[in-house]
Structure formats: C-alpha cells, structure tokens
C-alpha cells in the first residue's frame, strides 16, 4: 500500500518568468537547455512544477532546481526526469514516485505535484 508523502501546488505569472529569463544566470541555474527552447508558457509551467515539487518534498534536500527537469513522456504527459541524484533523494525520503500535472493559459501556469510514498 502506498501513502501520500506530500503534495505541492504552484501558480506563476508568465510575465514574471519572462523577466527572470532576461538574466542569463537565472536561466542557466534553473532550466535544462532542452527546456529553454520551449515557448514561454511551457517554461513557466516547468518553473511552477519545480516549485510544487519542492513543496511536496518539503525542501530541496540537496537537489538543485535544475535537477528537477520536466519532460513530456511518450504519451505527452509531463514528468520529472529521474537522474541519479533525484532518484537517490527520493529513495532516501521514502518517495516512490512524483506525480505531476501542469496547465497554463495566456497569463499563468499552474503545477500540482503528489509525492507518493514508496510501497512498504
């Protein structure tokens, strides 16, 4: 049986992300190169996803925001890219999976993350 470890939600205005992206160091610290070629609405959604993940996990636990890269699965659903460091942190916390849902309209992006506890 799995339990919910944590949940997180975040909403961000696209104009705020657009302003932040003008600072190259910000973009390099937060986003993977593959993310930075996406439309602004998608980049904003990925920022909201990172913020929601941090809330669901109760902090970064040694991760950087860049290590919470978001990609679409083969079915088109968004998910976090599981690198060794992310996988290690999730295992240490007892999190089996991060569920991600993102949505955006003309002005804002919202992301919702559920951190599912590992099956015992």
C-alpha positions as CSV (number, residue, x, y, z in Angstrom):
1,X,0.0,0.0,0.0
2,X,1.3,3.5,-0.9
3,X,0.7,6.6,1.0
4,X,1.0,10.2,0.1
5,X,4.3,11.6,1.3
6,X,3.4,15.2,0.3
7,X,1.6,17.5,-2.1
8,X,2.5,20.8,-3.6
9,X,0.9,23.3,-5.9
10,X,2.3,26.5,-7.5
11,X,1.0,29.1,-9.9
12,X,3.2,31.6,-11.7
13,X,2.5,34.6,-14.0
14,X,4.3,34.3,-17.3
15,X,5.4,37.9,-17.2
16,X,7.4,37.2,-14.1
17,X,9.2,34.3,-15.7
18,X,9.8,36.3,-18.8
19,X,11.5,39.0,-16.8
20,X,13.6,36.4,-14.8
21,X,14.7,34.8,-18.1
22,X,16.4,38.0,-19.1
23,X,19.0,37.3,-16.5
24,X,21.1,34.5,-18.2
25,X,22.5,33.2,-14.9
26,X,18.9,32.6,-13.7
27,X,18.0,30.6,-16.8
28,X,21.2,28.5,-16.6
29,X,20.8,27.7,-12.9
30,X,17.1,26.7,-13.2
31,X,16.4,25.1,-16.6
32,X,18.0,22.5,-18.8
33,X,18.9,23.6,-22.3
34,X,16.1,21.5,-23.8
35,X,13.6,23.4,-21.6
36,X,14.8,26.8,-22.7
37,X,13.9,26.3,-26.3
38,X,10.2,25.8,-25.4
39,X,7.5,28.5,-25.6
40,X,7.3,30.8,-22.6
41,X,4.1,29.2,-21.3
42,X,5.8,25.8,-21.2
43,X,8.9,27.3,-19.4
44,X,6.6,28.9,-16.9
45,X,4.8,25.6,-16.3
46,X,8.2,24.0,-15.6
47,X,9.0,26.7,-13.1
48,X,5.7,26.1,-11.3
49,X,6.4,22.3,-11.4
50,X,9.8,22.8,-9.7
51,X,8.2,25.0,-7.0
52,X,5.4,22.5,-6.5
53,X,7.9,19.6,-6.2
54,X,9.9,21.4,-3.6
55,X,6.7,21.9,-1.6
56,X,5.6,18.3,-2.0
57,X,9.1,17.1,-0.8
58,X,9.4,19.6,2.0
59,X,12.5,21.2,0.5
60,X,15.3,20.5,-2.0
61,X,17.2,18.0,0.2
62,X,20.5,18.8,-1.6
63,X,19.0,19.0,-5.1
64,X,19.2,22.0,-7.3
65,X,16.2,23.3,-9.2
66,X,17.8,22.3,-12.4
67,X,17.9,18.7,-11.3
68,X,14.1,18.8,-11.3
69,X,13.9,18.9,-15.1
70,X,10.5,18.3,-16.7
71,X,9.9,16.4,-19.9
72,X,6.9,15.0,-21.7
73,X,6.5,11.3,-21.7
74,X,5.9,9.3,-24.9
75,X,2.2,9.8,-24.1
76,X,2.6,13.6,-23.8
77,X,2.2,13.7,-20.0
78,X,4.8,15.7,-18.1
79,X,7.1,14.1,-15.7
80,X,10.3,14.8,-13.8
81,X,13.5,13.4,-15.4
82,X,14.9,10.9,-12.9
83,X,18.6,11.4,-12.7
84,X,20.8,9.5,-10.2
85,X,20.8,12.4,-7.7
86,X,17.0,12.9,-7.8
87,X,16.4,9.1,-7.6
88,X,18.7,9.0,-4.5
89,X,17.0,11.8,-2.7
90,X,13.6,10.2,-3.4
91,X,14.8,6.9,-2.1
92,X,16.2,8.4,1.0
93,X,12.9,10.2,1.7
94,X,10.9,7.1,1.0
95,X,9.2,8.6,-2.1
96,X,8.4,6.0,-4.8
97,X,7.1,8.4,-7.4
98,X,6.4,12.0,-8.2
99,X,3.1,12.6,-10.0
100,X,2.9,15.9,-12.0
101,X,0.1,17.8,-13.6
102,X,0.7,21.1,-15.3
103,X,-1.7,23.6,-17.0
104,X,-1.4,27.0,-18.5
105,X,-3.4,29.7,-20.1
106,X,-2.5,33.0,-21.6
107,X,-1.3,34.6,-18.4
108,X,-0.4,31.9,-15.8
109,X,0.9,28.4,-15.4
110,X,-0.1,26.0,-12.6
111,X,1.5,22.8,-11.5
112,X,0.4,20.2,-9.0
113,X,2.7,17.5,-7.6
114,X,1.9,14.5,-5.5
115,X,4.9,12.7,-3.9
116,X,3.8,9.1,-3.5
117,X,5.4,7.2,-0.7
118,X,7.3,4.0,-1.6
119,X,5.3,0.8,-1.2
120,X,6.3,-0.9,2.1
